[in-house]
Structure formats: C-alpha cells, structure tokens
Amino acid sequence: MPATAMVPAQRRRAAYENWRPSVIGVQLLVPVGADCLLVAETLGNIVLPVDAVHDGETPWEAAQHVVRGASNGVPVLRHVVLDQKQMRRRKVITHVLATASMSRGDVAPLTYRDPRGELRVLSTDRVIDRLPALAKPRVLLALQALAVNTTAYLEDGVVQDPPPAELAPH
C-alpha cells in the first residue's frame, strides 16, 4: 500500500472584528467651579461617571441616568469626545458629554448610578494624577475639547482630524 502524504487542512480565518454588537457608553465630564471635576470613586479607583447607552437610547438620554438627584436633570451641554476602539470581537464606543460648570451645592445631592460608587469633587490636577493610565488620555482630550469648544474624535487611541465619516456623531 503506497504511503500518501497528509495534507494539512486549510482553516478559514475570519476577522475577529465585530462578532458581537458594539458596546456603547456615555461618560460625564462635570466641571465643578473653575478647577474641580465630579468623579466616581469605586473600589478605590476614580473615573468619570459612566453608564451604558441602551438600544433605542441616545447618549444624551443615557447621560440622564448616570447620576441621580438632579432636580431638573443633568444639564448636558455638548459632546466633547467620541472614542471608538476596536476590540477583539466588538467595537467599544464611548461618548464623553460635558455639562455646564456646576457649584458644589449643585452636585451635593447627586448620587452615582452604581451603589458601590460614590461621587466626589476633586481638583482637576488630582483627578489627572489618580486616573487609570488607559483613561487619562481621554479625559485630557475631553478637557482640551471643552476648553476650545470642539469635539475630539479618537479611533483606536489616535486623534482623527478631520474625523472620518464613520466617526461623526449620529
């Protein structure tokens, strides 16, 4: 019986991109006074207050659920950052929305949507120092966009200027 060479089977390789629906979130950049920010502290870490954007909901509607206790709702002013990152199997999209500057009295009755977290008012310098390394560039870009009255667009951590059509807010 003649020996036959085994030919390895050819595997098809599908791209890992977007096997699952995108995850969409909203973060609030809440200036307090001239030099402080409202942050959420959870398990010793600080982040900008964040929540998911659910199906059929706009980022502005989702922003109203990030913090509770605002008598007239969260005064969301504008979009300062749209950040898209392609992960292994899905895209993660984060909208950063800035509010008007609030006073300490305005933020005192607010509570975070996650009962494990607590809202704190910290100086902007202290926030920047304590942010996780992956969150710091987005917050710095959001502060810059707020200061110059523009919207910044990030794709996989790279600032897009001008933004590609697929990054433009819907």
Solvent accessible surface area in square Angstrom, and as a share of the most:
residue,aa,sasa,rsa
1,M,233,1.04
2,P,117,0.73
3,A,107,0.83
4,T,114,0.66
5,A,91,0.70
6,M,176,0.79
7,V,125,0.72
8,P,109,0.68
9,A,95,0.74
10,Q,170,0.75
11,R,211,0.77
12,R,236,0.86
13,R,223,0.81
14,A,73,0.57
15,A,74,0.57
16,Y,96,0.37
17,E,104,0.47
18,N,81,0.42
19,W,131,0.46
20,R,125,0.45
21,P,110,0.69
22,S,50,0.32
23,V,62,0.35
24,I,59,0.30
25,G,12,0.12
26,V,0,0.00
27,Q,14,0.06
28,L,0,0.00
29,L,0,0.00
30,V,3,0.01
31,P,20,0.13
32,V,3,0.02
33,G,43,0.41
34,A,112,0.87
35,D,93,0.48
36,C,16,0.09
37,L,3,0.01
38,L,3,0.01
39,V,0,0.00
40,A,0,0.00
41,E,34,0.15
42,T,28,0.16
43,L,146,0.73
44,G,51,0.49
45,N,93,0.48
46,I,0,0.00
47,V,42,0.24
48,L,1,0.00
49,P,0,0.00
50,V,43,0.25
51,D,28,0.14
52,A,42,0.32
53,V,19,0.11
54,H,117,0.52
55,D,151,0.78
56,G,89,0.85
57,E,37,0.17
58,T,64,0.37
59,P,17,0.11
60,W,95,0.33
61,E,88,0.39
62,A,1,0.01
63,A,0,0.00
64,Q,70,0.31
65,H,97,0.43
66,V,0,0.00
67,V,5,0.03
68,R,131,0.48
69,G,50,0.49
70,A,30,0.23
71,S,112,0.72
72,N,151,0.77
73,G,30,0.28
74,V,10,0.06
75,P,56,0.35
76,V,30,0.17
77,L,109,0.54
78,R,56,0.21
79,H,14,0.06
80,V,0,0.00
81,V,0,0.00
82,L,4,0.02
83,D,14,0.07
84,Q,12,0.05
85,K,97,0.41
86,Q,44,0.19
87,M,89,0.40
88,R,144,0.53
89,R,80,0.29
90,R,68,0.25
91,K,42,0.18
92,V,49,0.28
93,I,26,0.13
94,T,12,0.07
95,H,18,0.08
96,V,0,0.00
97,L,0,0.00
98,A,0,0.00
99,T,2,0.01
100,A,38,0.30
101,S,73,0.47
102,M,22,0.10
103,S,56,0.36
104,R,144,0.52
105,G,55,0.53
106,D,75,0.39
107,V,9,0.05
108,A,78,0.61
109,P,79,0.50
110,L,14,0.07
111,T,80,0.46
112,Y,18,0.07
113,R,71,0.26
114,D,14,0.07
115,P,129,0.81
116,R,169,0.62
117,G,12,0.12
118,E,93,0.42
119,L,27,0.13
120,R,95,0.35
121,V,34,0.19
122,L,17,0.08
123,S,47,0.30
124,T,33,0.19
125,D,113,0.59
126,R,124,0.45
127,V,0,0.00
128,I,29,0.15
129,D,111,0.58
130,R,85,0.31
131,L,9,0.05
132,P,57,0.36
133,A,85,0.66
134,L,171,0.85
135,A,20,0.15
136,K,62,0.26
137,P,81,0.51
138,R,51,0.19
139,V,3,0.01
140,L,83,0.41
141,L,29,0.14
142,A,0,0.00
143,L,40,0.20
144,Q,111,0.49
145,A,2,0.02
146,L,47,0.24
147,A,86,0.67
148,V,96,0.55
149,N,113,0.58
150,T,64,0.37
151,T,36,0.21
152,A,11,0.09
153,Y,29,0.11
154,L,13,0.06
155,E,49,0.22
156,D,69,0.36
157,G,59,0.56
158,V,92,0.53
159,V,82,0.47
160,Q,43,0.19
161,D,131,0.68
162,P,113,0.71
163,P,46,0.29
164,P,39,0.25
165,A,92,0.71
166,E,107,0.48
167,L,1,0.00
168,A,39,0.30
169,P,55,0.34
170,H,201,0.90
